[in-house]
């Protein structure tokens, strides 16, 4: 289903993110999680793509396998780094032929294997360039949907680490939307005030597309450290740190604190008219399923029907 139809039909969207497994054991674990999360009836699922195309074939295979299940709407990531126009066109043609409806267009980080790579030689320097190119592809009417691919882009409530100037950052975000993005999915955050401020600044900048909130529950101290490395600039609020410290290093206590914090984030977001919540699952199902249970519902359709507040166009 095209993402515009998704937002038209759903007052609040609920989506999950997966990444391509690299071993048969990891693949088995992922699809066990997919089967469990499928019961929550997500509005769509996203599938990551390694920078420089490092997981290109793995991503494509996972996208097709997820789509074959029939009940899930896969939205593959696509990044700029290290790609030429022919590379991107080949990927778009494959996805169009497979009936994939949506893509998430990202700038992408330079992988360690490409250290020293000259980005000036890439066909696409910024996500806005990639969005523009995909819209040009859409105009060729190759896709079975005459609208072509629906497009999502990334937003950073706490600021993009590569753009410390927050005014210019919003200019860059608006450039992606003006190039043809249909919605914005944010990086993970732990203080909802950062998201609300970001949403308001989007409105002030004239950005009218839906903004959905990225949530990743802390489930371990090691996972918390990986988050800090992965999402550079992410702020861990003092109350969250105090709660984790009270667990005294106990693994189950830390996990419960993380689940509780994420649950309260989701409850507050729903009470404040969020257009969607995107769960970074790390290919596991337990934390996401527990959050749903804590919110008192059994699937995303029920969750959406109980979302508080009026509908708004962000």
N, C-alpha and C positions, 0 to 999 in steps of 0.2 A: 504493500500500500504506500502510495506517495505520501511524503511527510506532511504536505499541505492538507491532505485528507485526514491524516492522523490528528492534526491539531484542530481541524474542523469538527471531527466527531467526538473528541475527548476533551472534556473540560480540564483535566489534569492528566499528563502522560507519565507513565512509569516505565523506565527502561533499564537494561542491564548491559554492562560491558564485559566482554571476554577477550582473551588474547590467544593466538595460535599456540597449541602445545608443540613441543619439539621432540617428545618421546612418546612411544606407544602407551606407556604407563600414565603419562600426563594427559594423553588424549582420552584414555578410559576415565580418568578422574574428572576431566572437564565435562564429558557427556553424561556422567552421573549427575553432576551439578546442573547441567542444562535440563535434564529430565525433571529434576526436582523444581527448578525455577520455572519451567514451562507451565507448571500447575498454577503459578501466580498470574498467568495471563498478561505478560508485559506488553506494552504497546509497540515496542520495538527493542531490538538488541543491537549493540554496536560491536564491531570486531576490529581490533587494533592492527596496525601495519607498521612494521619496523622501519625506522628512518633509513633512507638509502635503499629501500626495497629489501631489507635484510630478511623479512618474513613474507615476501611477495607471494610465492606459491603456497606457503602454508596458510596465509590469510585467505587466498582465493579458494583453496580447498575447504577451509572451515566455513566460509560464507556459503558455499554451495551445499555443504552437508547440513548446515543449520536450516537453509531454505527448504531443503528436501523434507524436513520434518513437517512442513505445511502450516504449522500453527505459529511460527515465529517470523518476524519481519526483520531480516538482517540489514544492517547499515554498515558497510565496511569503511574503515578509515583509508585515506589516501594522503600521502605526504609529498612535499616538493623536493626534498633533499636528494641530490644525485640522479634526478630523472630528466630525460629529454622529452620533448613533445611526442615523438613516436612511442616512447615507453608508456606515457600516460594514455595516449590514444588506444594502444593495444589493450590496456587494462579496462578502459571505458567500454570498448567494443565487446570484450568478454563478459563484462557485467551486464551490458545491455542485452546481449544474446541470451543470458541466463535469466533475464527478467528481474534483476535486482533494481529496486525502485529508488534507493537513496544512497548517498555517499556523504561522509564527513571529511571535509577538505582541511588539511592541516599543513602548517609550515614544516614541522618535523625538526628533530634535533639531529646533529651530526653524530653518527655512531663512532665508537672508538676505532673501528676497522677502517674508517675514512678520515682519520686524523690528517690534517693538512690539506684536505680537499678545498679547492677554490670554488666557493659558492657562486662567484661571478660567471662561471661557465655553465651553471644550471639554467635550464629553460625557464624555471619558475623560482624566483627569489623569495616571494612571500605568498601566504595563503590566498590573498586577494587575487594574485595572478592565476593561481590554480582554479579558483572559483570562476574567474572570468573565462578561462579556457574551457572549463566544463560546460558553462552556459553556451559557449560557441558550438561545442559538440552537441548540446541539446537542440540548438537551432537547426541542425542538420536532419532532425527527425529520424535518427537511426534507432532510437529507443522505442520499444513498443508503446510506451506512454507518450503521447504527443508533447507533454510538458518536459519530457526528459527526466533526468535524475533530480530528486529533491536534494537540497544541500544544507548540511550543518557545518558550523565553524565553532572554534573554541573561544571562550572568554575567560578572563582572569580577574575574579573579584578582588584579589589582594595585589594585583598588578602583575604584568608580564615581566619575568626576570630580566629580559633583554631590553626592556623599555622602561627605565626608571621615571621618565617624564610621563606622568599620568594623563596629561592633556593630550600629548601625542599618541599615547596608547589608545585613547578613545577614538582618535582620528583613524588609526590603523584598523580598529574594530569596525568603525562605520564604513571604511573602504571595502571590507569583506562583505558587509551587508549590501552596500550599494552595487557591488559586483554581481550579486545575485543569491546570497545566502538566504535560506528560508527560516533558520532559527540559530540560536546560540546555545551551546552547552558549556557550562563552566568547569574550570578546574576544581578539584576538591577544596573544601574550606571547612573550618570548624566553628566559626562565629557567624551566625546568620546576619548580624548587622553588616558585615562586609558584603554579603550578597545583596541585601536590600539597598545599600548605598550604590553598589554597582548597577543594580537594576534602575535606580533613579537616574544615575548618570547616563545610562543608555537612553532613557527617555529624553533627558535634556539635550543629548547629542542628536536627537531625531531618529534614533533607532527604534523601529516599531515591531520588529519580529519577536516571536516568543523567546524568552530566556529560561532555560531549564537548569536546575541546580545539581551540581555534581557532589555526591556523598560517598565517602569511603570510611566505614567504621574501623576504629582501631581494635584489633583483636589480639595484639601481642606487643611487647616492648620492642622486639626486633622489627616487627611490621611498622611500628611508629617511626623508627629510625630510617627504614627504607622509604617511607612516605616523605620524610624531611629531605632525603637525598633526591627523590624522584620529582617532587613538586617544590622546587626551590622557591623560597619566599613564603611558603605556607606558614601561617602563624598558629601556634598551639596555645589557646587562651589559658591564662593562669588557673581558672577554676577546673579546667580539664586536667591540667598537669597535677594540681593538688589532689584531684580524685584518683588519678593513676598512682600518685605517690602513696596514697592511703592504702592501696592494694599491697604495698610492701613487696613488690616483685612477684606476687602470687599470680600465676598464669591465668587461672580461671577468674580471679578477681579483676585483673586487668581487662580481660575479654568482656566481662559483664559491664565494667565502666564504659568501655568503648561502645558496646551495643546500646546502653542506656543513653549515652550522649547523642549518638546518631538518631535514635528514636525520637528524642526531644527536638533535635534539629528538624526532622521530618514533620513532626506534629506542628511545630511553629511555622514551618514553611507552608504547610497545608492551610493553616489558619490565616495566612497572609497572602493567599491567592497565587501561590507559585504555579506556573504553567506546566511544570514537569519536574520530576526528580529522577536523576540518572545515577544508578548504583554502580560503583566500581567494585566488581565482585572478586577480582583476583582469581577467577575461575573456581570459586567456591560458592556454596549455596547457603550454608548454615546461618551466617550473620544476616543476610538479606531476609531469609525466611523468618528469623526471630524478630527483626524489626517490623515486618508485616504483622506478626502475631501481637507484638507489643502495641501496635496501633489499633488492634481490635478487629482486623479484617483478614480475610483469607486469600484475596487476590486483588490485582490492581484495578479491576473494574469496580469492585466494591469500594476500594480505597478512593477511587476517583469520585464515586457518587457521594461519598461522605466528606469530600474536601470542603472546607469552610470558605465563607466569603463569596464575593461576586466574581464573575469572570472578568478578566481584564486582558487587553492586548498590550504586551510588553514591548 
